[in-house]
Amino acid sequence: MAVAAPAPDESGLTPAMQAAFLRLRAQFLAGLPARLDEIGRAAAAGEVAGGQAALHRLAGAAGGYGFADLGTAARRAEQVLLAAGEAPFHQPAWQAAWAALQAESATVR
Amino acid sequence: MSTLRRVMCVEDDPDIRAILDFSLAGVGGLELCVCAGGQEALAAAPGFAPELVLLDVMMPGLSGPETLVALRALPVMAGVPVVFLTAKAMPDELEQLLVHGATGLIVKPFDPMTLAQDILPYWEHGRGRASAG
């Protein structure tokens, strides 16, 4: 007896694909603390290149999983870091951008 | 009329590799080769023979532009469109990337539900024309 395939929802995805996407989202969220820790360690060590690279990766990944505001906050923090001069991690602009990123990440977890 | 089948993705972030796989292979039904960096891509390209390459820009080791130059030296890559995937968004940054000879670029974040469709114009218009930059 033939069984009809599950109908996709309005996103065009079958239930199986929806479930797969949700699993990927969960994996991304599970890895978010480690991403933030990496940025925090770079800031504590004064490693601008490392912090910028970690922010850049987060900015690129977050939106693909539906967390657009998180990606925007990461991008903003990256731009602040790139625009800062000496001792960027001690500057108020970085402190504010970092706090905003951490706050945004708390809303998605 | 031929259709796009084989896409190579070069991306160092594991979460982005996962969503690329979901998007292009799962949603798009494409045959995918996902590489974690430029050296891996250079090793895989001759055997996989991609019809289009999605290439991250910022990667450790070989950068995206450096990988592009090295890929273009491979005979199998003649005429194959290479599209940069980048989180850069400022117009001057984007313009600088195209100078390296990419067929086009897609700004992250991309929509995983439509990426397989979004890359088609680059394949349709870029194949056969792509050459060393």
gemmi code that builds the backbone of each chain (N, CA, C; Angstrom):
import gemmi

chains = {
    "A": [
        ("MET", (0.851, -1.191, 0.000), (0.000, 0.000, 0.000), (0.881, 1.234, 0.000)),
        ("ALA", (0.626, 2.133, -0.924), (1.435, 3.340, -1.021), (1.070, 4.286, 0.116)),
        ("VAL", (2.084, 4.931, 0.693), (1.879, 5.909, 1.758), (2.304, 7.264, 1.245)),
        ("ALA", (1.444, 8.228, 1.376), (1.782, 9.568, 0.904), (2.900, 10.145, 1.761)),
        ("ALA", (3.792, 10.865, 1.125), (4.867, 11.533, 1.847), (4.269, 12.635, 2.727)),
        ("PRO", (4.885, 12.906, 3.852), (4.390, 13.987, 4.716), (4.378, 15.303, 3.963)),
        ("ALA", (3.304, 16.053, 4.142), (3.198, 17.316, 3.421), (4.128, 18.345, 4.050)),
        ("PRO", (4.831, 19.137, 3.259), (5.675, 20.185, 3.826), (4.806, 21.290, 4.414)),
        ("ASP", (5.370, 21.993, 5.387), (4.609, 23.111, 5.933), (4.860, 24.321, 5.060)),
        ("GLU", (4.459, 25.502, 5.532), (4.573, 26.674, 4.680), (6.011, 27.022, 4.343)),
        ("SER", (6.973, 26.512, 5.094), (8.362, 26.777, 4.767), (8.818, 25.895, 3.619)),
        ("GLY", (8.030, 24.941, 3.205), (8.397, 24.049, 2.127), (9.171, 22.844, 2.599)),
        ("LEU", (9.427, 22.748, 3.887), (10.183, 21.639, 4.415), (9.260, 20.521, 4.896)),
        ("THR", (9.705, 19.307, 4.655), (8.977, 18.172, 5.217), (9.211, 18.154, 6.730)),
        ("PRO", (8.385, 17.429, 7.472), (8.622, 17.309, 8.922), (10.023, 16.790, 9.233)),
        ("ALA", (10.511, 15.880, 8.413), (11.851, 15.342, 8.662), (12.917, 16.428, 8.508)),
        ("MET", (12.752, 17.267, 7.476), (13.726, 18.345, 7.266), (13.595, 19.408, 8.348)),
        ("GLN", (12.357, 19.658, 8.785), (12.173, 20.609, 9.875), (12.883, 20.117, 11.132)),
        ("ALA", (12.733, 18.833, 11.401), (13.383, 18.247, 12.575), (14.896, 18.337, 12.447)),
        ("ALA", (15.402, 18.109, 11.236), (16.853, 18.192, 11.013), (17.352, 19.605, 11.266)),
        ("PHE", (16.581, 20.591, 10.814), (16.979, 21.976, 11.029), (16.970, 22.325, 12.514)),
        ("LEU", (15.957, 21.856, 13.216), (15.887, 22.133, 14.645), (17.048, 21.486, 15.392)),
        ("ARG", (17.465, 20.312, 14.948), (18.638, 19.674, 15.572), (19.894, 20.515, 15.339)),
        ("LEU", (20.021, 21.039, 14.139), (21.188, 21.878, 13.840), (21.158, 23.152, 14.690)),
        ("ARG", (19.975, 23.725, 14.835), (19.847, 24.918, 15.674), (20.268, 24.622, 17.112)),
        ("ALA", (19.818, 23.463, 17.596), (20.162, 23.077, 18.970), (21.675, 22.902, 19.111)),
        ("GLN", (22.306, 22.336, 18.079), (23.765, 22.171, 18.114), (24.454, 23.528, 18.142)),
        ("PHE", (23.954, 24.459, 17.343), (24.544, 25.800, 17.314), (24.422, 26.461, 18.683)),
        ("LEU", (23.232, 26.359, 19.290), (23.028, 26.974, 20.600), (23.904, 26.306, 21.665)),
        ("ALA", (24.074, 24.994, 21.550), (24.914, 24.292, 22.522), (26.364, 24.770, 22.436)),
        ("GLY", (26.781, 25.187, 21.261), (28.150, 25.656, 21.070), (28.342, 27.137, 21.328)),
        ("LEU", (27.234, 27.847, 21.560), (27.321, 29.300, 21.740), (28.154, 29.713, 22.959)),
        ("PRO", (27.985, 29.045, 24.122), (28.834, 29.433, 25.259), (30.323, 29.336, 24.945)),
        ("ALA", (30.716, 28.304, 24.219), (32.140, 28.150, 23.881), (32.606, 29.279, 22.969)),
        ("ARG", (31.737, 29.702, 22.060), (32.087, 30.821, 21.176), (32.298, 32.096, 21.996)),
        ("LEU", (31.397, 32.333, 22.950), (31.503, 33.527, 23.781), (32.735, 33.441, 24.682)),
        ("ASP", (33.015, 32.249, 25.193), (34.218, 32.075, 26.010), (35.475, 32.404, 25.209)),
        ("GLU", (35.481, 31.997, 23.947), (36.646, 32.261, 23.098), (36.843, 33.765, 22.934)),
        ("ILE", (35.740, 34.473, 22.752), (35.834, 35.931, 22.610), (36.296, 36.547, 23.917)),
        ("GLY", (35.731, 36.082, 25.024), (36.111, 36.599, 26.334), (37.590, 36.359, 26.650)),
        ("ARG", (38.087, 35.173, 26.290), (39.511, 34.867, 26.534), (40.398, 35.769, 25.694)),
        ("ALA", (39.987, 35.991, 24.455), (40.776, 36.876, 23.593), (40.811, 38.281, 24.170)),
        ("ALA", (39.663, 38.738, 24.677), (39.600, 40.076, 25.270), (40.490, 40.161, 26.507)),
        ("ALA", (40.443, 39.131, 27.330), (41.242, 39.133, 28.563), (42.739, 39.128, 28.259)),
        ("ALA", (43.097, 38.466, 27.157), (44.512, 38.362, 26.782), (44.956, 39.498, 25.865)),
        ("GLY", (44.009, 40.365, 25.484), (44.357, 41.456, 24.579), (44.620, 40.999, 23.154)),
        ("GLU", (44.092, 39.860, 22.772), (44.355, 39.295, 21.434), (43.303, 39.800, 20.454)),
        ("VAL", (43.622, 40.889, 19.786), (42.656, 41.522, 18.894), (42.317, 40.623, 17.711)),
        ("ALA", (43.327, 40.039, 17.081), (43.091, 39.201, 15.902), (42.212, 38.003, 16.247)),
        ("GLY", (42.508, 37.379, 17.388), (41.718, 36.228, 17.804), (40.285, 36.606, 18.127)),
        ("GLY", (40.106, 37.735, 18.816), (38.759, 38.190, 19.132), (37.977, 38.551, 17.881)),
        ("GLN", (38.649, 39.230, 16.963), (37.978, 39.626, 15.723), (37.582, 38.415, 14.896)),
        ("ALA", (38.442, 37.423, 14.833), (38.124, 36.222, 14.058), (36.932, 35.482, 14.669)),
        ("ALA", (36.909, 35.381, 15.993), (35.812, 34.686, 16.659), (34.491, 35.436, 16.462)),
        ("LEU", (34.532, 36.754, 16.542), (33.324, 37.555, 16.320), (32.853, 37.421, 14.870)),
        ("HIS", (33.812, 37.413, 13.959), (33.479, 37.302, 12.534), (32.772, 35.978, 12.249)),
        ("ARG", (33.274, 34.891, 12.844), (32.645, 33.584, 12.632), (31.242, 33.558, 13.226)),
        ("LEU", (31.075, 34.136, 14.407), (29.754, 34.160, 15.039), (28.789, 34.999, 14.206)),
        ("ALA", (29.260, 36.134, 13.710), (28.411, 36.994, 12.885), (27.944, 36.262, 11.634)),
        ("GLY", (28.812, 35.449, 11.069), (28.456, 34.726, 9.858), (27.543, 33.545, 10.090)),
        ("ALA", (27.645, 32.940, 11.259), (26.884, 31.720, 11.531), (25.491, 31.994, 12.108)),
        ("ALA", (25.379, 32.962, 12.987), (24.144, 33.148, 13.757), (22.919, 33.357, 12.871)),
        ("GLY", (23.057, 34.219, 11.882), (21.898, 34.519, 11.043), (21.389, 33.320, 10.275)),
        ("GLY", (22.288, 32.449, 9.865), (21.881, 31.266, 9.116), (20.994, 30.337, 9.916)),
        ("TYR", (21.094, 30.430, 11.231), (20.264, 29.604, 12.097), (19.027, 30.358, 12.585)),
        ("GLY", (18.814, 31.551, 12.053), (17.626, 32.313, 12.412), (17.835, 33.304, 13.531)),
        ("PHE", (19.058, 33.469, 13.985), (19.330, 34.397, 15.091), (19.961, 35.681, 14.530)),
        ("ALA", (19.138, 36.428, 13.817), (19.637, 37.604, 13.108), (20.179, 38.661, 14.069)),
        ("ASP", (19.479, 38.899, 15.167), (19.926, 39.933, 16.109), (21.257, 39.554, 16.752)),
        ("LEU", (21.440, 38.276, 16.991), (22.714, 37.811, 17.555), (23.844, 38.058, 16.566)),
        ("GLY", (23.577, 37.749, 15.310), (24.574, 37.996, 14.281), (24.902, 39.477, 14.153)),
        ("THR", (23.866, 40.299, 14.244), (24.075, 41.748, 14.164), (24.918, 42.245, 15.333)),
        ("ALA", (24.640, 41.731, 16.531), (25.407, 42.140, 17.707), (26.870, 41.715, 17.573)),
        ("ALA", (27.105, 40.536, 17.030), (28.483, 40.070, 16.827), (29.188, 40.923, 15.787)),
        ("ARG", (28.484, 41.254, 14.731), (29.056, 42.085, 13.686), (29.402, 43.464, 14.231)),
        ("ARG", (28.502, 44.003, 15.061), (28.723, 45.311, 15.660), (29.981, 45.279, 16.535)),
        ("ALA", (30.111, 44.238, 17.358), (31.280, 44.115, 18.223), (32.557, 43.979, 17.383)),
        ("GLU", (32.466, 43.252, 16.275), (33.637, 43.113, 15.397), (34.043, 44.464, 14.819)),
        ("GLN", (33.050, 45.237, 14.393), (33.349, 46.542, 13.813), (33.965, 47.478, 14.840)),
        ("VAL", (33.450, 47.419, 16.077), (34.006, 48.252, 17.149), (35.477, 47.887, 17.372)),
        ("LEU", (35.753, 46.598, 17.362), (37.121, 46.132, 17.593), (38.050, 46.596, 16.473)),
        ("LEU", (37.555, 46.530, 15.243), (38.366, 46.916, 14.088), (38.627, 48.421, 14.070)),
        ("ALA", (37.653, 49.192, 14.571), (37.783, 50.653, 14.528), (38.593, 51.205, 15.699)),
        ("ALA", (38.756, 50.389, 16.742), (39.442, 50.871, 17.942), (40.944, 50.962, 17.701)),
        ("GLY", (41.590, 51.825, 18.436), (43.037, 51.964, 18.301), (43.766, 51.151, 19.349)),
        ("GLU", (44.512, 51.844, 20.190), (45.281, 51.174, 21.225), (44.367, 50.557, 22.281)),
        ("ALA", (44.791, 49.434, 22.805), (44.085, 48.762, 23.906), (42.573, 48.748, 23.685)),
        ("PRO", (42.125, 48.149, 22.594), (40.694, 48.229, 22.257), (39.780, 47.626, 23.301)),
        ("PHE", (40.253, 46.575, 23.984), (39.374, 45.891, 24.920), (39.125, 46.699, 26.189)),
        ("HIS", (39.861, 47.782, 26.364), (39.663, 48.621, 27.546), (38.781, 49.825, 27.232)),
        ("GLN", (38.385, 49.959, 25.977), (37.630, 51.141, 25.584), (36.137, 50.957, 25.836)),
        ("PRO", (35.435, 52.048, 26.186), (34.007, 51.961, 26.484), (33.181, 51.388, 25.321)),
        ("ALA", (33.567, 51.719, 24.109), (32.795, 51.229, 22.967), (32.818, 49.703, 22.904)),
        ("TRP", (34.005, 49.126, 23.182), (34.088, 47.670, 23.192), (33.286, 47.092, 24.350)),
        ("GLN", (33.436, 47.689, 25.518), (32.716, 47.196, 26.695), (31.210, 47.154, 26.415)),
        ("ALA", (30.695, 48.216, 25.773), (29.264, 48.284, 25.480), (28.865, 47.240, 24.439)),
        ("ALA", (29.682, 47.105, 23.400), (29.353, 46.139, 22.346), (29.406, 44.710, 22.881)),
        ("TRP", (30.384, 44.426, 23.712), (30.533, 43.098, 24.301), (29.352, 42.793, 25.228)),
        ("ALA", (28.955, 43.787, 26.021), (27.812, 43.601, 26.911), (26.539, 43.344, 26.098)),
        ("ALA", (26.384, 44.067, 25.006), (25.201, 43.890, 24.160), (25.181, 42.500, 23.538)),
        ("LEU", (26.341, 42.023, 23.114), (26.411, 40.687, 22.524), (26.075, 39.621, 23.553)),
        ("GLN", (26.610, 39.770, 24.734), (26.320, 38.808, 25.791), (24.838, 38.828, 26.149)),
        ("ALA", (24.249, 40.009, 26.190), (22.822, 40.125, 26.512), (21.980, 39.456, 25.429)),
        ("GLU", (22.355, 39.680, 24.182), (21.603, 39.079, 23.079), (21.741, 37.560, 23.107)),
        ("SER", (22.915, 37.071, 23.412), (23.098, 35.619, 23.444), (22.274, 34.996, 24.558)),
        ("ALA", (22.067, 35.740, 25.645), (21.276, 35.211, 26.752), (19.808, 35.053, 26.358)),
        ("THR", (19.354, 35.854, 25.406), (17.947, 35.770, 25.020), (17.670, 34.581, 24.105)),
        ("VAL", (18.708, 34.055, 23.450), (18.467, 32.957, 22.507), (18.710, 31.595, 23.138)),
        ("ARG", (19.349, 31.579, 24.311), (19.671, 30.282, 24.916), (18.558, 29.793, 25.830)),
    ],
    "B": [
        ("MET", (18.773, 20.412, -21.296), (19.350, 21.540, -20.562), (19.997, 21.017, -19.273)),
        ("SER", (21.279, 21.326, -19.077), (21.974, 20.802, -17.908), (21.555, 21.581, -16.671)),
        ("THR", (21.705, 20.909, -15.537), (21.382, 21.540, -14.265), (22.584, 21.425, -13.351)),
        ("LEU", (22.673, 22.334, -12.401), (23.757, 22.317, -11.430), (23.619, 21.094, -10.544)),
        ("ARG", (24.721, 20.360, -10.406), (24.664, 19.155, -9.583), (25.703, 19.165, -8.469)),
        ("ARG", (26.949, 19.463, -8.807), (28.033, 19.289, -7.834), (28.567, 20.633, -7.357)),
        ("VAL", (28.456, 20.855, -6.063), (28.924, 22.098, -5.446), (29.953, 21.780, -4.373)),
        ("MET", (31.051, 22.521, -4.391), (32.050, 22.404, -3.323), (31.915, 23.623, -2.417)),
        ("CYS", (31.903, 23.391, -1.129), (31.872, 24.472, -0.141), (33.161, 24.440, 0.661)),
        ("VAL", (33.760, 25.595, 0.831), (34.988, 25.698, 1.606), (34.728, 26.676, 2.743)),
        ("GLU", (34.686, 26.182, 3.967), (34.255, 26.972, 5.117), (34.887, 26.408, 6.381)),
        ("ASP", (35.533, 27.271, 7.155), (36.242, 26.773, 8.338), (35.344, 26.619, 9.560)),
        ("ASP", (34.191, 27.295, 9.590), (33.337, 27.211, 10.777), (32.440, 25.967, 10.685)),
        ("PRO", (32.496, 25.096, 11.695), (31.728, 23.844, 11.619), (30.213, 24.057, 11.609)),
        ("ASP", (29.722, 25.087, 12.311), (28.274, 25.338, 12.296), (27.820, 25.792, 10.908)),
        ("ILE", (28.629, 26.592, 10.254), (28.266, 27.039, 8.912), (28.379, 25.879, 7.923)),
        ("ARG", (29.373, 25.020, 8.103), (29.454, 23.826, 7.244), (28.197, 22.984, 7.398)),
        ("ALA", (27.719, 22.853, 8.624), (26.524, 22.031, 8.864), (25.301, 22.634, 8.190)),
        ("ILE", (25.144, 23.943, 8.268), (23.964, 24.560, 7.670), (24.085, 24.578, 6.144)),
        ("LEU", (25.308, 24.648, 5.626), (25.507, 24.548, 4.176), (25.099, 23.159, 3.684)),
        ("ASP", (25.490, 22.141, 4.436), (25.124, 20.778, 4.068), (23.606, 20.612, 4.079)),
        ("PHE", (22.967, 21.124, 5.144), (21.513, 21.050, 5.243), (20.861, 21.779, 4.071)),
        ("SER", (21.363, 22.974, 3.795), (20.756, 23.822, 2.786), (20.923, 23.283, 1.372)),
        ("LEU", (22.167, 22.954, 1.022), (22.441, 22.605, -0.365), (22.158, 21.134, -0.668)),
        ("ALA", (22.537, 20.248, 0.235), (22.275, 18.830, 0.014), (20.864, 18.445, 0.467)),
        ("GLY", (20.491, 18.872, 1.683), (19.194, 18.495, 2.203), (18.042, 19.181, 1.502)),
        ("VAL", (18.060, 20.503, 1.500), (16.963, 21.264, 0.886), (17.112, 21.296, -0.630)),
        ("GLY", (18.347, 21.525, -1.099), (18.568, 21.722, -2.528), (18.788, 20.448, -3.331)),
        ("GLY", (19.094, 19.344, -2.655), (19.295, 18.087, -3.377), (20.578, 18.032, -4.182)),
        ("LEU", (21.540, 18.887, -3.855), (22.785, 18.922, -4.610), (23.780, 17.911, -4.066)),
        ("GLU", (24.707, 17.508, -4.923), (25.824, 16.665, -4.483), (26.898, 17.611, -3.943)),
        ("LEU", (27.294, 17.379, -2.715), (28.102, 18.363, -2.006), (29.447, 17.794, -1.582)),
        ("CYS", (30.471, 18.636, -1.671), (31.766, 18.334, -1.083), (32.080, 19.507, -0.171)),
        ("VAL", (32.134, 19.261, 1.122), (32.360, 20.333, 2.084), (33.765, 20.219, 2.644)),
        ("CYS", (34.543, 21.255, 2.482), (35.930, 21.269, 2.934), (36.094, 22.301, 4.045)),
        ("ALA", (36.967, 21.993, 5.001), (37.160, 22.853, 6.156), (38.204, 23.940, 5.926)),
        ("GLY", (38.877, 23.888, 4.787), (39.884, 24.904, 4.517), (40.415, 24.797, 3.096)),
        ("GLY", (41.286, 25.757, 2.759), (41.782, 25.829, 1.399), (42.577, 24.616, 0.957)),
        ("GLN", (43.467, 24.130, 1.827), (44.284, 22.974, 1.441), (43.412, 21.757, 1.157)),
        ("GLU", (42.398, 21.564, 1.975), (41.487, 20.429, 1.774), (40.749, 20.577, 0.446)),
        ("ALA", (40.370, 21.797, 0.114), (39.669, 22.050, -1.141), (40.561, 21.752, -2.345)),
        ("LEU", (41.811, 22.163, -2.250), (42.746, 21.921, -3.354), (42.961, 20.425, -3.569)),
        ("ALA", (42.953, 19.670, -2.483), (43.131, 18.221, -2.594), (41.884, 17.539, -3.142)),
        ("ALA", (40.715, 18.077, -2.808), (39.456, 17.423, -3.168), (38.955, 17.787, -4.565)),
        ("ALA", (39.288, 18.974, -5.026), (38.719, 19.471, -6.286), (38.971, 18.559, -7.487)),
        ("PRO", (40.161, 18.049, -7.705), (40.368, 17.214, -8.901), (39.477, 15.986, -8.947)),
        ("GLY", (39.251, 15.354, -7.824), (38.427, 14.151, -7.795), (36.941, 14.453, -7.815)),
        ("PHE", (36.524, 15.558, -7.183), (35.105, 15.885, -7.092), (34.614, 16.623, -8.330)),
        ("ALA", (35.488, 17.402, -8.953), (35.149, 18.171, -10.155), (33.906, 19.033, -9.928)),
        ("PRO", (33.993, 20.033, -9.059), (32.811, 20.842, -8.786), (32.360, 21.649, -9.989)),
        ("GLU", (31.074, 21.945, -10.015), (30.515, 22.794, -11.061), (30.369, 24.228, -10.555)),
        ("LEU", (30.438, 24.388, -9.244), (30.431, 25.709, -8.620), (31.085, 25.570, -7.259)),
        ("VAL", (31.790, 26.582, -6.837), (32.455, 26.572, -5.538), (31.955, 27.750, -4.707)),
        ("LEU", (31.539, 27.465, -3.480), (31.241, 28.506, -2.493), (32.431, 28.578, -1.561)),
        ("LEU", (33.037, 29.750, -1.453), (34.327, 29.884, -0.792), (34.278, 30.958, 0.285)),
        ("ASP", (34.512, 30.555, 1.516), (34.589, 31.500, 2.625), (35.785, 32.422, 2.408)),
        ("VAL", (35.718, 33.604, 2.941), (36.800, 34.569, 2.747), (37.844, 34.479, 3.858)),
        ("MET", (37.375, 34.621, 5.095), (38.300, 34.608, 6.226), (38.457, 33.191, 6.736)),
        ("MET", (39.612, 32.618, 6.490), (39.904, 31.264, 6.975), (41.346, 31.233, 7.466)),
        ("PRO", (41.639, 30.415, 8.472), (43.039, 30.253, 8.883), (43.818, 29.511, 7.805)),
        ("GLY", (45.112, 29.692, 7.783), (45.913, 29.065, 6.738), (45.700, 29.807, 5.438)),
        ("LEU", (45.299, 29.104, 4.404), (44.972, 29.752, 3.128), (43.670, 30.539, 3.262)),
        ("SER", (43.729, 31.827, 2.957), (42.508, 32.629, 2.994), (41.644, 32.288, 1.778)),
        ("GLY", (40.430, 32.852, 1.748), (39.576, 32.624, 0.597), (40.212, 33.091, -0.702)),
        ("PRO", (40.683, 34.333, -0.759), (41.339, 34.795, -1.987), (42.555, 33.948, -2.376)),
        ("GLU", (43.358, 33.544, -1.411), (44.519, 32.699, -1.713), (44.069, 31.345, -2.247)),
        ("THR", (43.004, 30.814, -1.671), (42.480, 29.534, -2.143), (41.961, 29.671, -3.565)),
        ("LEU", (41.303, 30.788, -3.840), (40.783, 31.021, -5.189), (41.903, 31.000, -6.223)),
        ("VAL", (42.978, 31.692, -5.934), (44.115, 31.727, -6.868), (44.655, 30.318, -7.100)),
        ("ALA", (44.789, 29.553, -6.035), (45.326, 28.195, -6.159), (44.354, 27.275, -6.895)),
        ("LEU", (43.051, 27.443, -6.639), (42.060, 26.622, -7.344), (42.101, 26.894, -8.839)),
        ("ARG", (42.240, 28.147, -9.196), (42.210, 28.535, -10.617), (43.353, 27.900, -11.394)),
        ("ALA", (44.411, 27.493, -10.685), (45.551, 26.855, -11.354), (45.270, 25.396, -11.682)),
        ("LEU", (44.197, 24.849, -11.149), (43.867, 23.439, -11.398), (43.085, 23.303, -12.703)),
        ("PRO", (43.477, 22.393, -13.561), (42.754, 22.214, -14.837), (41.274, 21.930, -14.641)),
        ("VAL", (40.930, 21.191, -13.593), (39.538, 20.821, -13.369), (38.676, 22.041, -13.048)),
        ("MET", (39.298, 23.146, -12.662), (38.550, 24.336, -12.267), (38.334, 25.318, -13.411)),
        ("ALA", (38.800, 24.984, -14.601), (38.614, 25.869, -15.749), (37.130, 26.094, -16.007)),
        ("GLY", (36.723, 27.355, -16.023), (35.338, 27.681, -16.314), (34.374, 27.458, -15.166)),
        ("VAL", (34.872, 27.112, -13.981), (33.990, 26.852, -12.849), (33.787, 28.132, -12.035)),
        ("PRO", (32.549, 28.553, -11.870), (32.310, 29.762, -11.086), (32.685, 29.553, -9.614)),
        ("VAL", (33.308, 30.561, -9.043), (33.633, 30.555, -7.621), (32.958, 31.764, -6.991)),
        ("VAL", (32.150, 31.509, -5.987), (31.389, 32.554, -5.315), (31.895, 32.687, -3.891)),
        ("PHE", (32.293, 33.892, -3.510), (32.724, 34.115, -2.140), (31.517, 34.151, -1.215)),
        ("LEU", (31.675, 33.517, -0.062), (30.719, 33.623, 1.043), (31.375, 34.499, 2.083)),
        ("THR", (30.767, 35.614, 2.423), (31.441, 36.524, 3.334), (30.481, 37.195, 4.302)),
        ("ALA", (30.973, 37.450, 5.500), (30.192, 38.206, 6.480), (30.489, 39.697, 6.376)),
        ("LYS", (31.390, 40.062, 5.475), (31.658, 41.476, 5.253), (30.453, 42.088, 4.549)),
        ("ALA", (30.147, 43.315, 4.891), (28.945, 43.908, 4.317), (29.148, 45.308, 3.761)),
        ("MET", (30.296, 45.920, 4.017), (30.507, 47.273, 3.511), (30.814, 47.208, 2.009)),
        ("PRO", (30.252, 48.135, 1.233), (30.421, 48.093, -0.231), (31.880, 48.043, -0.682)),
        ("ASP", (32.747, 48.790, -0.003), (34.142, 48.798, -0.450), (34.810, 47.453, -0.155)),
        ("GLU", (34.386, 46.824, 0.941), (34.934, 45.502, 1.253), (34.486, 44.496, 0.192)),
        ("LEU", (33.229, 44.568, -0.188), (32.703, 43.636, -1.181), (33.374, 43.841, -2.530)),
        ("GLU", (33.587, 45.098, -2.873), (34.222, 45.404, -4.152), (35.633, 44.839, -4.192)),
        ("GLN", (36.340, 44.945, -3.079), (37.703, 44.422, -3.008), (37.742, 42.919, -3.237)),
        ("LEU", (36.725, 42.230, -2.773), (36.699, 40.774, -2.933), (36.550, 40.381, -4.398)),
        ("LEU", (35.756, 41.107, -5.127), (35.518, 40.765, -6.527), (36.766, 40.983, -7.376)),
        ("VAL", (37.652, 41.864, -6.906), (38.901, 42.099, -7.634), (39.714, 40.812, -7.738)),
        ("HIS", (39.543, 39.910, -6.762), (40.321, 38.670, -6.758), (39.883, 37.701, -7.842)),
        ("GLY", (38.785, 37.995, -8.532), (38.376, 37.151, -9.645), (37.230, 36.210, -9.354)),
        ("ALA", (36.532, 36.421, -8.249), (35.371, 35.591, -7.986), (34.245, 35.947, -8.952)),
        ("THR", (33.402, 34.991, -9.216), (32.254, 35.214, -10.090), (31.238, 36.118, -9.415)),
        ("GLY", (31.149, 36.014, -8.110), (30.209, 36.826, -7.357), (30.414, 36.590, -5.883)),
        ("LEU", (29.524, 37.143, -5.092), (29.620, 36.886, -3.666), (28.246, 36.868, -3.025)),
        ("ILE", (28.175, 36.105, -1.970), (26.955, 35.998, -1.172), (27.316, 36.414, 0.233)),
        ("VAL", (26.551, 37.345, 0.775), (26.828, 37.876, 2.093), (26.138, 37.023, 3.150)),
        ("LYS", (26.906, 36.622, 4.155), (26.317, 35.919, 5.281), (25.604, 36.946, 6.171)),
        ("PRO", (24.525, 36.584, 6.843), (23.958, 35.248, 6.822), (23.140, 34.986, 5.566)),
        ("PHE", (23.235, 33.793, 5.033), (22.428, 33.422, 3.891), (21.179, 32.714, 4.398)),
        ("ASP", (20.181, 32.642, 3.551), (18.940, 31.949, 3.899), (19.121, 30.481, 3.518)),
        ("PRO", (19.186, 29.592, 4.500), (19.416, 28.182, 4.172), (18.290, 27.559, 3.346)),
        ("MET", (17.118, 28.162, 3.397), (15.997, 27.588, 2.657), (16.048, 27.939, 1.174)),
        ("THR", (16.792, 28.974, 0.819), (16.811, 29.413, -0.582), (18.200, 29.414, -1.206)),
        ("LEU", (19.241, 29.074, -0.464), (20.604, 29.192, -0.971), (20.812, 28.402, -2.255)),
        ("ALA", (20.231, 27.211, -2.332), (20.408, 26.387, -3.529), (19.861, 27.099, -4.771)),
        ("GLN", (18.820, 27.869, -4.594), (18.278, 28.665, -5.702), (19.110, 29.927, -5.922)),
        ("ASP", (19.569, 30.521, -4.833), (20.313, 31.785, -4.918), (21.616, 31.638, -5.689)),
        ("ILE", (22.219, 30.454, -5.670), (23.507, 30.280, -6.340), (23.361, 29.968, -7.825)),
        ("LEU", (22.147, 29.635, -8.250), (21.950, 29.251, -9.651), (22.359, 30.330, -10.653)),
        ("PRO", (22.010, 31.591, -10.422), (22.428, 32.617, -11.388), (23.936, 32.684, -11.572)),
        ("TYR", (24.686, 32.451, -10.506), (26.144, 32.476, -10.624), (26.631, 31.322, -11.485)),
        ("TRP", (25.977, 30.184, -11.375), (26.349, 29.036, -12.196), (25.928, 29.245, -13.639)),
        ("GLU", (24.699, 29.718, -13.826), (24.175, 29.872, -15.175), (24.960, 30.911, -15.970)),
        ("HIS", (25.324, 31.988, -15.328), (25.995, 33.068, -16.042), (27.512, 33.005, -15.943)),
        ("GLY", (28.023, 32.256, -14.973), (29.465, 32.257, -14.759), (30.205, 31.101, -15.385)),
        ("ARG", (29.534, 29.991, -15.647), (30.250, 28.820, -16.134), (30.804, 29.066, -17.536)),
        ("GLY", (32.024, 28.609, -17.663), (32.696, 28.795, -18.948), (33.384, 30.130, -19.062)),
        ("ARG", (32.948, 31.088, -18.238), (33.567, 32.410, -18.319), (34.583, 32.617, -17.227)),
        ("ALA", (34.472, 31.809, -16.164), (35.361, 31.971, -15.021), (36.784, 31.682, -15.447)),
        ("SER", (37.681, 32.586, -15.072), (39.084, 32.394, -15.459), (39.938, 32.995, -14.378)),
        ("ALA", (41.252, 32.847, -14.500), (42.159, 33.376, -13.497), (41.969, 34.867, -13.377)),
        ("GLY", (41.917, 35.356, -12.148), (41.739, 36.773, -11.874), (43.024, 37.588, -11.905)),
    ],
}
model = gemmi.Model(1)
for chain_id, residues in chains.items():
    chain = gemmi.Chain(chain_id)
    for i, (resn, *xyz) in enumerate(residues, 1):
        res = gemmi.Residue()
        res.name, res.seqid = resn, gemmi.SeqId(i, " ")
        for name, pos in zip(("N", "CA", "C"), xyz):
            atom = gemmi.Atom()
            atom.name, atom.element = name, gemmi.Element(name[0])
            atom.pos, atom.b_iso = gemmi.Position(*pos), 0.0
            res.add_atom(atom)
        chain.add_residue(res)
    model.add_chain(chain)
structure = gemmi.Structure()
structure.add_model(model)
structure.setup_entities()
